[in-house]
Amino acid sequence: MRHLSAVQVARLAAVEPGARPYYRALADGVRARILDGQIPVRVRLPAERHLAEELRVSRTTVTAAYDLLRERGYLESRQGSGSWTALPRPATTADNPWLSTDGDGLTQLHCAAPAAPSALREAMLEAVDDLPRFGLGNGYDPMGLPVLRERIAARYTARGLATRPEQVLVTTGSQHAILLALDLLVGPGDPVLVESPTYPHAVDAARRRGARIVPAGLTHEGWQPDLLAGAMLQSGVRLAYLMPDFQNPTGALMDDATRAAVAAAARRAGTLLLIDETWQELALDDVPETAPMAAFDTDSRVISIGSASKLWWGGLRVGWIRATAALARRLAVHRSAVDIASPVLEQLVVARLFDRLEETRAERRRGLRAGRAALVSGLREHLPEWTFTVPRGGGTLWVRLNGDAATPLAEAAAGHGVRLAPGPWFGLEGTLEGYLRLPFTLPPQTLAEAVLRLRDARANGPRGHVPESLIALV
């Protein structure tokens, strides 16, 4: 491992002799040099005693600086091996701009997307090493890289749904997958069934296609197959968009009996099922094993969508569609009007992350359980009038406000440093004003602080500047 001498660190940190408190100035100097690349990651720093002698300060001062760097995630240490520089996980660093509530920054409580897992950096480095092999081609593969499609197919097979790589189409995120499927399979005026509440960007995609939206109510207890079946038959639904695995926003999980009933109802009604499995890998409690919806498909009407965004990281922009091989090829041809192919490097990163799937699931469970506990505890203590069912997986609470209105509350909360996702975002025609979706994908301390700000916003109304536009990253 490379190392820096005390002389080199003192020069790079460039702390003014009169800086107070000195230990914080030293830590800030080292951190700044790590962030701008002048001090590389995984470089051993000098022993505290040697750096103290060079700076002519007490060893206690340098120890305090190193402690602060460790707390912020910029330093790792092991007894007998010394200390070396690091980069913090985005979810835990206190100065993460996505978590900032200082100045113009708002806590991003409108977005249910976790930060990158610890396995991402290593997977990226390995993907870069893999890249030269793929550079011999032209880089355009409308179906997606075979190495990634093989891993996606293997995961479906491991879940009990035999799948071949040629049944998989890699997309540029799950939203791209939804758009492709709707654009190919739905025409203007066709009825499209969606859950209410549901993922709002799916509704946006259906409306852009000119579809007629048919809502089907959903509660924390789940889906009612007879109501879904009735809606499909009575409205002549062409396609139904459903999220059976820790549904966004309610967190509900569809059991196998209901999956079988819904698949049978779709078969009788001649309805295609577009099944969004974005949250499928994120069970947080012991839940009954459920089969993929496509396992109940007997006539090739179930199209499954997956994504790297929740298990791994939204910044990768990699999703996929699992369908028949023939439909996957049709979708690949159809995508040429949109983007031709997904980025090669990101696909290689996700392929490497599949090799770390269980490791990442365990890390996600730890983080999301802690966030869920903090959010639930904070709401019960500070906003006891609000009610909710604690989901067994996923990343969101669907909160009933019991008398409060979500949209005015969101405006007030923005003035208190929190950006919210009010219920009407997830409903149709202004419905669900009495609900609020709160994600627990942020660190526990951030969620605890956000609840206090929500309490103040509810009690006191708007404070400070409310942004004119709140972008819905949901």
Sine and cosine of phi, psi and omega as CSV:
sin_phi,cos_phi,sin_psi,cos_psi,sin_omega,cos_omega
0.00,0.00,0.71,-0.70,0.04,-1.00
-0.91,0.42,0.36,-0.93,0.02,-1.00
-0.61,-0.80,0.37,-0.93,0.10,-1.00
-0.91,-0.42,0.60,-0.80,0.04,-1.00
-0.99,0.14,0.23,-0.97,0.05,-1.00
-0.87,0.49,-0.63,0.77,0.01,-1.00
-0.88,0.48,-0.68,0.73,-0.03,-1.00
-0.92,0.39,-0.68,0.74,0.01,-1.00
-0.91,0.41,-0.67,0.74,0.02,-1.00
-0.87,0.50,-0.66,0.75,0.00,-1.00
-0.93,0.37,-0.69,0.73,-0.05,-1.00
-0.94,0.34,-0.64,0.77,-0.02,-1.00
-0.93,0.37,-0.55,0.84,0.11,-0.99
0.77,0.63,0.82,0.57,0.00,-1.00
-1.00,0.07,0.77,-0.64,0.06,-1.00
-0.91,0.41,0.67,-0.74,-0.04,-1.00
-0.83,0.55,-0.53,0.85,-0.04,-1.00
-1.00,-0.02,0.14,0.99,-0.04,-1.00
-0.89,0.45,0.66,-0.75,0.01,-1.00
-0.67,-0.74,0.71,-0.70,-0.20,0.98
-0.95,0.33,0.63,-0.78,-0.15,-0.99
-0.91,0.42,-0.65,0.76,-0.06,-1.00
-0.88,0.48,-0.61,0.79,0.01,-1.00
-0.94,0.34,-0.63,0.77,0.04,-1.00
-0.89,0.46,-0.64,0.77,0.03,-1.00
-0.90,0.43,-0.72,0.69,0.03,-1.00
-0.88,0.47,-0.67,0.74,0.01,-1.00
-0.90,0.43,-0.61,0.79,0.01,-1.00
-0.91,0.42,-0.70,0.71,0.02,-1.00
-0.91,0.42,-0.70,0.72,0.02,-1.00
-0.86,0.51,-0.69,0.72,-0.01,-1.00
-0.89,0.47,-0.63,0.78,0.00,-1.00
-0.95,0.33,-0.50,0.86,0.09,-1.00
-0.92,0.38,-0.69,0.72,-0.05,-1.00
-0.93,0.37,-0.53,0.85,0.01,-1.00
-1.00,-0.04,0.09,1.00,0.12,-0.99
1.00,0.05,-0.04,1.00,-0.01,-1.00
-0.95,0.31,-0.50,0.86,0.17,-0.99
-0.94,-0.34,0.93,-0.37,-0.06,-1.00
-0.93,0.37,0.31,-0.95,0.11,-0.99
-0.97,0.24,0.52,-0.86,-0.01,-1.00
0.92,0.39,0.60,0.80,0.10,-0.99
-0.93,-0.37,0.74,-0.67,-0.02,-1.00
-0.97,0.25,0.75,-0.67,0.06,-1.00
-1.00,0.02,0.36,-0.93,-0.02,-1.00
-0.92,0.39,0.35,-0.94,0.06,-1.00
-0.87,0.50,0.49,-0.87,-0.05,-1.00
-0.84,0.55,-0.66,0.75,-0.04,-1.00
-0.89,0.46,-0.69,0.72,-0.04,-1.00
-0.92,0.40,-0.66,0.75,0.00,-1.00
-0.93,0.37,-0.62,0.79,0.04,-1.00
-0.88,0.48,-0.66,0.75,0.03,-1.00
-0.90,0.44,-0.65,0.76,-0.02,-1.00
-0.92,0.38,-0.63,0.78,-0.03,-1.00
-1.00,0.10,-0.19,0.98,-0.03,-1.00
0.87,0.49,0.73,0.68,0.10,-1.00
-0.77,-0.63,0.11,-0.99,0.01,-1.00
-0.96,0.29,0.42,-0.91,0.05,-1.00
-0.90,0.44,-0.53,0.85,0.02,-1.00
-0.86,0.52,-0.60,0.80,0.01,-1.00
-0.90,0.44,-0.71,0.71,0.01,-1.00
-0.93,0.38,-0.62,0.78,0.05,-1.00
-0.86,0.51,-0.68,0.73,0.02,-1.00
-0.90,0.44,-0.62,0.78,0.04,-1.00
-0.91,0.42,-0.70,0.71,0.03,-1.00
-0.90,0.45,-0.64,0.77,0.03,-1.00
-0.87,0.49,-0.67,0.74,0.00,-1.00
-0.91,0.41,-0.64,0.77,0.04,-1.00
-0.90,0.44,-0.64,0.77,0.05,-1.00
-0.90,0.43,-0.67,0.74,0.00,-1.00
-0.88,0.48,-0.61,0.79,-0.01,-1.00
-0.99,0.15,-0.19,0.98,0.02,-1.00
1.00,-0.06,0.18,0.98,-0.03,-1.00
-0.99,-0.12,0.05,1.00,-0.02,-1.00
-0.55,-0.83,0.68,-0.73,0.10,-0.99
-0.83,-0.55,0.57,-0.82,-0.07,-1.00
-0.67,-0.74,0.48,-0.88,0.11,-0.99
-0.60,-0.80,0.74,-0.67,-0.04,-1.00
-0.85,0.53,0.78,-0.63,-0.01,-1.00
1.00,0.02,-0.22,0.98,-0.03,-1.00
-0.90,-0.44,-0.13,0.99,0.01,-1.00
1.00,0.05,-0.32,-0.95,-0.04,-1.00
-0.80,-0.60,0.62,-0.78,0.00,-1.00
-0.68,-0.73,0.41,-0.91,-0.08,-1.00
-0.95,0.30,0.45,-0.89,-0.03,-1.00
-0.48,-0.88,0.15,-0.99,0.17,-0.99
-0.92,-0.40,0.69,-0.72,-0.05,-1.00
-0.95,0.31,0.43,-0.90,0.18,-0.98
-0.92,0.38,0.74,-0.68,-0.06,-1.00
-0.83,0.56,-0.48,0.88,-0.06,-1.00
-0.95,0.31,-0.31,0.95,-0.14,-0.99
-0.90,-0.44,-0.26,0.97,-0.05,-1.00
-0.95,0.30,0.71,-0.70,-0.09,-1.00
-0.92,0.39,-0.43,0.91,-0.04,-1.00
-0.98,-0.22,0.43,0.90,0.12,-0.99
-0.88,0.47,0.85,-0.53,-0.05,-1.00
-0.89,0.45,-0.42,0.91,0.02,-1.00
-0.95,0.31,-0.31,0.95,-0.02,-1.00
-0.97,-0.25,-0.06,1.00,-0.15,-0.99
-0.90,0.43,0.67,-0.75,0.14,-0.99
-0.85,-0.52,0.27,0.96,0.01,-1.00
-1.00,-0.07,0.47,-0.88,0.07,-1.00
0.85,0.52,-0.80,-0.59,-0.02,-1.00
-1.00,0.04,-0.12,0.99,-0.07,-1.00
-0.96,0.27,0.62,-0.79,0.04,-1.00
-0.87,-0.48,0.60,-0.80,0.14,-0.99
-0.90,0.43,0.80,-0.60,-0.17,-0.99
-0.99,0.12,0.94,0.34,-0.03,-1.00
-1.00,0.04,0.14,0.99,0.07,-1.00
-1.00,-0.09,-0.17,0.99,-0.16,-0.99
-0.89,-0.46,0.87,-0.49,-0.04,-1.00
-0.99,-0.12,0.88,0.48,-0.02,-1.00
-0.75,-0.66,0.83,-0.55,0.01,-1.00
-0.97,0.24,0.35,-0.94,0.08,-1.00
-0.96,0.28,0.15,-0.99,-0.08,-1.00
-0.90,0.43,0.57,-0.82,0.05,-1.00
-0.98,0.19,0.21,-0.98,-0.04,-1.00
-0.92,0.40,-0.39,0.92,-0.03,-1.00
-0.97,0.24,-0.19,0.98,-0.13,-0.99
-0.90,0.44,-0.69,0.72,-0.09,-1.00
-0.88,0.48,-0.73,0.69,-0.02,-1.00
-0.91,0.42,-0.64,0.77,0.03,-1.00
-0.89,0.45,-0.61,0.79,0.03,-1.00
-0.91,0.42,-0.69,0.73,0.00,-1.00
-0.89,0.46,-0.66,0.75,0.03,-1.00
-0.92,0.40,-0.61,0.79,0.02,-1.00
-0.90,0.43,-0.62,0.78,0.05,-1.00
-0.89,0.46,-0.63,0.77,0.06,-1.00
-0.91,0.41,-0.54,0.84,0.01,-1.00
-0.96,0.27,-0.45,0.90,-0.21,-0.98
-0.84,0.54,-0.66,0.75,-0.04,-1.00
-0.81,0.58,-0.55,0.84,0.01,-1.00
-0.89,0.46,-0.55,0.83,-0.05,-1.00
-1.00,0.03,-0.22,0.98,0.00,-1.00
-0.95,0.31,-0.16,0.99,0.02,-1.00
-0.96,0.27,-0.37,0.93,0.04,-1.00
-1.00,-0.06,-0.18,-0.98,-0.03,-1.00
-1.00,0.02,-0.12,0.99,0.06,-1.00
1.00,0.08,-0.05,1.00,0.00,-1.00
-0.97,-0.24,0.92,-0.40,0.11,-0.99
-0.72,-0.69,0.99,-0.10,-0.09,-1.00
-0.84,0.54,-0.47,0.88,0.03,-1.00
-0.99,0.17,-0.40,0.92,-0.11,-0.99
0.95,-0.32,0.36,-0.93,-0.02,-1.00
-0.89,0.46,0.72,-0.69,0.03,-1.00
-0.82,0.58,-0.61,0.79,-0.04,-1.00
-0.89,0.45,-0.56,0.83,0.03,-1.00
-0.98,0.18,-0.66,0.75,0.01,-1.00
-0.89,0.46,-0.55,0.83,0.06,-1.00
-0.90,0.44,-0.67,0.75,-0.01,-1.00
-0.94,0.35,-0.63,0.77,0.04,-1.00
-0.90,0.44,-0.71,0.70,0.02,-1.00
-0.88,0.47,-0.65,0.76,0.01,-1.00
-0.90,0.44,-0.58,0.81,0.01,-1.00
-0.93,0.37,-0.67,0.74,0.07,-1.00
-0.88,0.48,-0.68,0.74,0.00,-1.00
-0.88,0.47,-0.66,0.75,0.03,-1.00
-0.90,0.44,-0.47,0.88,0.03,-1.00
-0.99,0.12,0.03,1.00,0.06,-1.00
0.99,-0.17,0.18,0.98,0.00,-1.00
-0.86,-0.52,0.99,-0.13,-0.03,-1.00
-0.83,0.56,0.81,-0.59,-0.10,-1.00
-0.62,-0.78,0.67,-0.74,0.07,-1.00
-0.98,-0.21,0.49,-0.87,0.00,-1.00
-0.82,0.57,-0.55,0.84,-0.02,-1.00
-0.94,0.34,-0.14,0.99,0.10,-1.00
-1.00,0.03,-0.02,1.00,-0.10,-0.99
-0.93,-0.37,0.75,-0.66,0.13,-0.99
-0.89,-0.46,0.83,-0.56,0.05,-1.00
-0.99,0.11,0.72,-0.69,-0.02,-1.00
-0.85,-0.53,0.14,-0.99,0.02,-1.00
-1.00,-0.03,0.92,0.38,-0.03,-1.00
1.00,-0.09,0.27,-0.96,-0.03,-1.00
-0.95,0.32,-0.51,0.86,0.03,-1.00
-0.90,0.44,-0.62,0.78,0.09,-1.00
-0.88,0.48,-0.65,0.76,0.02,-1.00
-0.88,0.47,-0.70,0.72,0.02,-1.00
-0.88,0.47,-0.72,0.69,0.00,-1.00
-0.87,0.49,-0.71,0.71,-0.01,-1.00
-0.87,0.50,-0.74,0.67,-0.05,-1.00
-0.90,0.44,-0.72,0.70,0.00,-1.00
-0.91,0.42,-0.65,0.76,-0.05,-1.00
-0.91,0.42,-0.57,0.82,-0.02,-1.00
-0.99,0.12,-0.57,0.82,-0.22,-0.98
-0.96,-0.28,-0.22,0.98,-0.07,-1.00
-0.85,-0.53,0.71,-0.71,0.05,-1.00
-0.95,-0.31,0.23,-0.97,0.04,-1.00
-0.82,0.57,0.75,-0.66,0.00,-1.00
1.00,0.03,-0.20,0.98,0.02,-1.00
-0.92,0.38,0.66,-0.75,0.06,-1.00
-0.97,0.25,0.74,-0.67,0.05,-1.00
-0.83,-0.56,0.84,-0.54,0.00,-1.00
-1.00,0.04,0.70,-0.71,0.10,-1.00
-0.72,-0.69,0.46,-0.89,0.13,-0.99
-0.93,0.37,0.42,-0.91,0.12,-0.99
-0.72,-0.69,0.94,-0.34,0.14,0.99
-0.98,0.20,0.26,-0.97,-0.01,-1.00
-0.47,-0.88,0.04,-1.00,0.04,-1.00
-0.93,0.36,0.90,-0.43,-0.18,-0.98
-0.91,0.41,-0.50,0.86,-0.04,-1.00
-0.94,0.33,-0.39,0.92,0.12,-0.99
-0.93,0.37,-0.66,0.75,0.06,-1.00
-0.89,0.45,-0.68,0.74,0.05,-1.00
-0.84,0.54,-0.69,0.73,-0.02,-1.00
-0.90,0.43,-0.66,0.75,0.02,-1.00
-0.91,0.41,-0.64,0.77,0.02,-1.00
-0.92,0.40,-0.61,0.79,0.04,-1.00
-0.88,0.47,-0.51,0.86,0.03,-1.00
-0.98,0.19,-0.16,0.99,-0.02,-1.00
1.00,0.08,0.30,0.95,-0.02,-1.00
-0.96,0.29,0.38,-0.92,0.12,-0.99
-0.99,-0.10,0.86,-0.51,-0.11,-0.99
-0.99,0.11,0.78,-0.63,0.06,-1.00
-0.90,-0.43,0.95,-0.32,-0.03,-1.00
-0.99,0.12,0.52,-0.85,0.12,-0.99
-0.75,-0.66,0.86,-0.51,-0.10,-0.99
-0.90,0.43,0.57,-0.82,-0.02,-1.00
-0.68,-0.73,0.68,-0.73,0.04,-1.00
-0.89,-0.46,0.05,-1.00,0.07,-1.00
-0.87,0.49,-0.48,0.88,-0.01,-1.00
-0.97,0.25,-0.26,0.97,0.10,-1.00
0.88,-0.48,-0.42,-0.91,-0.13,-0.99
-0.99,-0.11,0.48,-0.87,0.10,-1.00
-0.93,-0.36,0.97,-0.23,-0.13,-0.99
-0.82,0.57,-0.59,0.81,-0.04,-1.00
-0.91,0.41,-0.59,0.81,0.03,-1.00
-0.94,0.34,-0.64,0.77,0.07,-1.00
-0.89,0.45,-0.70,0.71,-0.01,-1.00
-0.89,0.45,-0.67,0.74,0.02,-1.00
-0.89,0.46,-0.66,0.75,0.01,-1.00
-0.90,0.43,-0.66,0.75,0.01,-1.00
-0.89,0.46,-0.73,0.69,-0.05,-1.00
-0.95,0.32,-0.74,0.68,-0.11,-0.99
-0.94,0.35,-0.52,0.85,-0.04,-1.00
-0.99,-0.17,-0.03,1.00,-0.02,-1.00
0.86,0.50,0.69,0.73,-0.13,-0.99
-0.87,0.49,0.80,-0.60,0.04,-1.00
-0.97,0.23,-0.67,0.75,-0.05,-1.00
-0.53,-0.85,0.61,-0.79,0.07,-1.00
-0.88,-0.48,0.79,-0.62,0.05,-1.00
-0.99,-0.17,0.89,-0.46,-0.05,-1.00
-0.75,-0.66,0.49,-0.87,0.04,-1.00
-0.80,-0.60,1.00,0.05,-0.14,-0.99
-0.98,0.17,-0.21,0.98,-0.09,-1.00
-0.95,-0.31,0.98,-0.18,0.01,-1.00
0.80,0.60,0.88,0.47,-0.16,-0.99
-0.80,0.61,0.63,-0.78,0.06,-1.00
-0.99,-0.14,0.92,-0.40,0.37,0.93
-0.95,-0.30,-0.09,1.00,-0.22,-0.98
-0.98,0.21,-0.40,0.92,-0.08,-1.00
0.99,0.17,0.11,0.99,-0.04,-1.00
-0.93,0.37,0.53,-0.85,0.01,-1.00
-0.86,-0.51,0.83,-0.56,-0.02,-1.00
-0.99,0.14,0.78,-0.63,0.01,-1.00
-0.99,0.16,0.18,-0.98,-0.10,-1.00
-0.90,0.43,-0.60,0.80,0.00,-1.00
-0.89,0.46,-0.66,0.76,0.02,-1.00
-0.94,0.35,-0.62,0.78,0.05,-1.00
-0.86,0.51,-0.71,0.70,0.01,-1.00
-0.89,0.46,-0.66,0.75,-0.01,-1.00
-0.92,0.40,-0.66,0.75,0.01,-1.00
-0.92,0.40,-0.67,0.74,0.03,-1.00
-0.89,0.47,-0.65,0.76,0.03,-1.00
-0.91,0.41,-0.65,0.76,0.03,-1.00
-0.90,0.44,-0.65,0.76,0.03,-1.00
-0.90,0.44,-0.61,0.80,0.02,-1.00
-0.90,0.44,-0.68,0.73,0.00,-1.00
-0.92,0.39,-0.57,0.82,-0.06,-1.00
-1.00,0.03,-0.14,0.99,-0.06,-1.00
0.94,0.33,0.52,0.85,-0.07,-1.00
-0.98,-0.18,0.70,-0.71,0.14,-0.99
-0.99,0.17,0.58,-0.82,0.03,-1.00
-0.93,-0.38,0.88,-0.48,0.09,-1.00
-0.98,-0.19,0.96,-0.29,-0.18,-0.98
-0.96,-0.27,0.90,-0.44,-0.02,-1.00
-1.00,-0.05,0.92,-0.40,-0.03,-1.00
-0.95,-0.30,0.45,0.89,-0.10,-0.99
-0.81,0.59,-0.61,0.79,-0.07,-1.00
-0.99,-0.14,0.12,0.99,-0.22,-0.97
-0.85,0.53,-0.59,0.80,-0.10,-0.99
-0.98,0.19,-0.01,1.00,-0.21,-0.98
-0.93,-0.38,0.80,0.59,0.20,-0.98
-0.96,0.29,0.75,-0.66,-0.03,-1.00
-0.97,-0.22,-0.42,0.91,0.04,-1.00
-0.90,-0.44,0.12,-0.99,0.11,-0.99
-0.95,0.31,0.92,-0.39,-0.02,-1.00
-0.84,-0.54,0.42,-0.91,0.04,-1.00
-0.86,0.51,0.61,-0.79,0.06,-1.00
-0.89,0.46,0.73,-0.68,0.06,-1.00
-0.84,-0.54,0.61,-0.79,0.04,-1.00
-1.00,0.06,0.45,-0.89,0.12,-0.99
-0.84,0.54,0.55,-0.83,0.01,-1.00
-0.82,0.57,-0.58,0.81,-0.03,-1.00
-0.91,0.42,-0.29,0.96,0.05,-1.00
-0.92,0.38,-0.33,0.94,0.00,-1.00
-0.99,-0.16,0.15,0.99,-0.07,-1.00
-1.00,0.03,0.82,-0.57,0.02,-1.00
-0.93,-0.36,-0.13,0.99,-0.05,-1.00
-0.63,-0.78,0.55,0.84,0.19,-0.98
0.87,0.49,0.68,0.73,0.02,-1.00
-0.93,-0.36,0.00,1.00,0.02,-1.00
-0.98,-0.18,0.81,-0.58,0.05,-1.00
-0.90,-0.44,0.84,-0.54,-0.09,-1.00
-0.97,-0.25,0.62,-0.78,0.01,-1.00
-0.86,-0.51,0.71,-0.70,0.09,-1.00
-0.77,-0.64,0.16,-0.99,-0.09,-1.00
-0.41,-0.91,0.49,-0.87,0.10,-0.99
-1.00,0.05,-0.07,1.00,-0.24,-0.97
-0.95,0.30,-0.58,0.82,-0.09,-1.00
-1.00,-0.04,-0.69,0.73,0.03,-1.00
-0.94,0.34,-0.65,0.76,-0.03,-1.00
-0.95,-0.33,-1.00,0.02,-0.09,-1.00
-0.37,-0.93,0.73,-0.68,0.00,-1.00
-0.90,0.44,-0.44,0.90,-0.02,-1.00
-0.92,0.39,-0.24,0.97,0.03,-1.00
-0.96,0.27,-0.46,0.89,0.00,-1.00
0.78,0.62,0.81,0.58,0.07,-1.00
-0.79,-0.61,0.80,-0.60,0.10,-0.99
-0.71,-0.71,-0.11,-0.99,0.02,-1.00
-0.34,-0.94,0.35,-0.94,0.10,-1.00
-0.85,-0.52,0.73,-0.68,0.14,-0.99
-0.92,-0.38,0.85,-0.53,-0.03,-1.00
-0.51,-0.86,-0.25,-0.97,0.16,-0.99
-0.93,0.37,0.39,-0.92,0.01,-1.00
-0.87,0.49,-0.62,0.78,-0.01,-1.00
-0.91,0.42,-0.69,0.72,0.01,-1.00
-0.93,0.37,-0.61,0.79,0.04,-1.00
-0.86,0.50,-0.65,0.76,0.03,-1.00
-0.93,0.38,-0.65,0.76,0.03,-1.00
-0.88,0.48,-0.68,0.73,0.02,-1.00
-0.90,0.44,-0.62,0.79,0.01,-1.00
-0.90,0.43,-0.64,0.77,0.05,-1.00
-0.92,0.39,-0.66,0.75,-0.05,-1.00
-0.91,0.41,-0.53,0.85,-0.06,-1.00
-0.92,0.39,-0.27,0.96,-0.08,-1.00
-0.86,0.51,-0.40,0.92,0.05,-1.00
-0.98,0.22,-0.16,0.99,-0.08,-1.00
-0.94,-0.33,-0.86,0.51,-0.10,-0.99
-0.49,-0.87,0.07,1.00,0.06,-1.00
0.92,0.38,-0.83,0.56,-0.05,-1.00
-0.34,-0.94,0.32,-0.95,0.04,-1.00
-1.00,0.03,0.41,-0.91,-0.05,-1.00
-0.86,0.51,0.69,-0.72,-0.07,-1.00
-0.92,0.39,-0.73,0.69,-0.09,-1.00
-0.88,0.47,-0.69,0.72,0.01,-1.00
-0.89,0.46,-0.60,0.80,0.05,-1.00
-0.90,0.43,-0.63,0.77,0.03,-1.00
-0.91,0.40,-0.60,0.80,0.04,-1.00
-0.89,0.47,-0.73,0.69,-0.02,-1.00
-0.91,0.41,-0.61,0.79,0.07,-1.00
-0.85,0.52,-0.67,0.74,0.05,-1.00
-0.92,0.38,-0.58,0.82,0.01,-1.00
-0.92,0.38,-0.52,0.86,0.08,-1.00
-0.86,0.51,-0.50,0.87,0.06,-1.00
-0.93,0.36,-0.27,0.96,-0.02,-1.00
-0.90,-0.44,0.43,0.90,-0.15,-0.99
-0.87,0.50,-0.77,0.64,-0.04,-1.00
-0.92,0.40,-0.61,0.79,0.06,-1.00
-0.86,0.51,-0.70,0.72,-0.02,-1.00
-0.94,0.33,-0.63,0.78,0.04,-1.00
-0.86,0.50,-0.66,0.75,0.01,-1.00
-0.90,0.43,-0.66,0.75,0.03,-1.00
-0.90,0.43,-0.68,0.73,0.03,-1.00
-0.89,0.46,-0.68,0.73,0.00,-1.00
-0.86,0.51,-0.70,0.72,0.01,-1.00
-0.87,0.49,-0.75,0.66,-0.05,-1.00
-0.92,0.39,-0.70,0.72,-0.05,-1.00
-0.95,0.31,-0.56,0.83,0.08,-1.00
-0.89,0.46,-0.68,0.73,0.01,-1.00
-0.90,0.43,-0.68,0.74,0.04,-1.00
-0.90,0.43,-0.67,0.75,0.02,-1.00
-0.88,0.47,-0.69,0.72,-0.01,-1.00
-0.88,0.47,-0.67,0.74,-0.01,-1.00
-0.91,0.41,-0.68,0.73,-0.02,-1.00
-0.92,0.38,-0.72,0.70,0.00,-1.00
-0.88,0.47,-0.72,0.69,0.00,-1.00
-0.89,0.47,-0.70,0.72,-0.01,-1.00
-0.90,0.45,-0.68,0.73,0.01,-1.00
-0.91,0.42,-0.68,0.73,-0.02,-1.00
-0.91,0.41,-0.51,0.86,0.00,-1.00
-0.99,0.15,-0.70,0.71,-0.19,-0.98
-0.97,-0.22,-0.35,0.94,0.01,-1.00
-0.71,-0.71,0.87,0.49,-0.13,-0.99
-0.92,0.39,-0.28,0.96,0.02,-1.00
-0.94,0.33,-0.42,0.91,0.00,-1.00
-0.98,0.19,0.59,-0.81,-0.04,-1.00
-0.81,-0.58,0.42,-0.91,-0.04,-1.00
-0.25,-0.97,0.32,-0.95,0.17,-0.99
-0.97,-0.24,0.79,-0.62,-0.01,-1.00
-0.95,0.30,0.88,-0.47,-0.03,-1.00
-0.96,0.28,0.43,-0.90,-0.01,-1.00
-1.00,0.00,0.04,1.00,0.02,-1.00
-0.15,-0.99,-0.13,-0.99,-0.04,-1.00
0.98,0.19,-0.48,-0.87,-0.08,-1.00
-0.57,-0.82,0.29,0.96,-0.10,-1.00
-0.64,-0.77,0.50,-0.86,0.22,-0.98
-0.97,-0.24,0.69,-0.73,0.10,-0.99
-0.97,-0.25,0.96,-0.28,-0.23,-0.97
-0.97,-0.25,0.79,-0.62,0.11,-0.99
-1.00,0.03,0.82,-0.57,-0.15,-0.99
-0.99,0.11,-0.26,0.96,0.10,-0.99
0.78,0.63,0.86,0.52,0.08,-1.00
0.90,-0.44,-0.43,0.90,0.06,-1.00
-1.00,0.07,0.42,-0.91,0.04,-1.00
-0.96,-0.27,0.75,-0.66,-0.17,-0.99
-0.93,0.36,-0.66,0.75,-0.09,-1.00
-0.92,0.39,-0.75,0.66,0.10,-1.00
-0.87,0.49,-0.58,0.82,0.03,-1.00
-0.90,0.44,-0.65,0.76,0.02,-1.00
-0.89,0.46,-0.63,0.78,0.03,-1.00
-0.91,0.41,-0.67,0.74,0.02,-1.00
-0.92,0.40,-0.65,0.76,-0.03,-1.00
-0.90,0.43,-0.56,0.83,0.04,-1.00
-0.88,0.48,-0.59,0.81,0.06,-1.00
-0.94,0.33,-0.25,0.97,0.04,-1.00
-0.96,-0.29,0.22,0.98,0.13,-0.99
1.00,-0.03,0.28,0.96,-0.03,-1.00
-0.76,-0.65,0.76,-0.64,0.06,-1.00
-0.99,-0.16,0.82,-0.58,-0.12,-0.99
-0.92,-0.40,0.28,-0.96,0.12,-0.99
-0.91,-0.41,1.00,-0.08,-0.04,-1.00
-0.94,0.34,0.40,-0.92,-0.07,-1.00
-0.79,0.62,-0.66,0.75,-0.04,-1.00
-0.86,0.52,-0.35,0.93,0.09,-1.00
-0.86,0.51,-0.49,0.87,-0.14,-0.99
-0.97,-0.24,0.05,1.00,-0.02,-1.00
-0.90,-0.43,-0.22,-0.97,-0.02,-1.00
-0.83,-0.55,0.69,-0.73,0.12,-0.99
0.83,0.56,0.68,0.73,0.11,-0.99
0.99,0.17,0.15,0.99,0.02,-1.00
-0.97,0.25,0.14,-0.99,0.08,-1.00
0.93,0.36,0.49,0.87,0.04,-1.00
-0.91,0.41,-0.33,0.94,-0.01,-1.00
-1.00,0.00,0.25,0.97,-0.05,-1.00
-0.78,-0.63,0.34,-0.94,0.01,-1.00
-0.59,-0.81,0.72,-0.69,0.11,-0.99
-0.99,-0.13,0.82,-0.57,0.01,-1.00
-0.87,-0.50,0.88,-0.47,0.03,-1.00
-0.99,0.14,0.48,-0.87,0.14,-0.99
-0.91,-0.42,0.59,0.81,0.00,-1.00
-1.00,0.02,-0.09,1.00,0.04,-1.00
-1.00,-0.06,0.23,-0.97,0.00,-1.00
-0.89,0.45,0.49,-0.87,-0.05,-1.00
-0.82,0.58,-0.67,0.74,-0.04,-1.00
-0.92,0.40,-0.55,0.83,0.05,-1.00
-0.93,0.37,-0.66,0.75,0.01,-1.00
-0.92,0.39,-0.64,0.77,0.03,-1.00
-0.88,0.48,-0.68,0.73,0.04,-1.00
-0.92,0.40,-0.63,0.78,-0.01,-1.00
-0.89,0.45,-0.61,0.79,0.03,-1.00
-0.89,0.45,-0.65,0.76,0.04,-1.00
-0.89,0.46,-0.63,0.78,0.03,-1.00
-0.93,0.38,-0.61,0.79,0.07,-1.00
-0.89,0.45,-0.67,0.74,0.04,-1.00
-0.85,0.53,-0.71,0.70,-0.01,-1.00
-0.92,0.40,-0.64,0.77,0.01,-1.00
-0.90,0.45,-0.65,0.76,0.01,-1.00
-0.92,0.40,-0.62,0.79,-0.07,-1.00
-0.98,0.19,-0.59,0.80,-0.20,-0.98
-0.92,-0.40,-0.19,0.98,-0.01,-1.00
0.98,0.19,-0.20,-0.98,-0.09,-1.00
-0.87,0.50,0.55,-0.84,0.08,-1.00
-0.55,-0.84,0.75,-0.66,0.03,-1.00
0.98,0.21,-0.34,-0.94,-0.08,-1.00
-1.00,0.05,0.77,-0.64,0.10,-0.99
-0.98,-0.19,0.85,-0.52,-0.01,-1.00
-0.84,0.55,0.59,-0.81,-0.03,-1.00
-0.94,0.34,-0.50,0.86,-0.05,-1.00
-0.75,-0.66,0.80,-0.59,0.09,-1.00
-0.94,-0.33,0.95,-0.32,-0.07,-1.00
-0.96,0.27,0.76,-0.66,-0.10,-1.00
-1.00,0.00,1.00,0.03,0.15,-0.99
-0.99,-0.10,1.00,-0.09,-0.17,-0.99
-0.90,-0.43,0.00,0.00,0.00,0.00
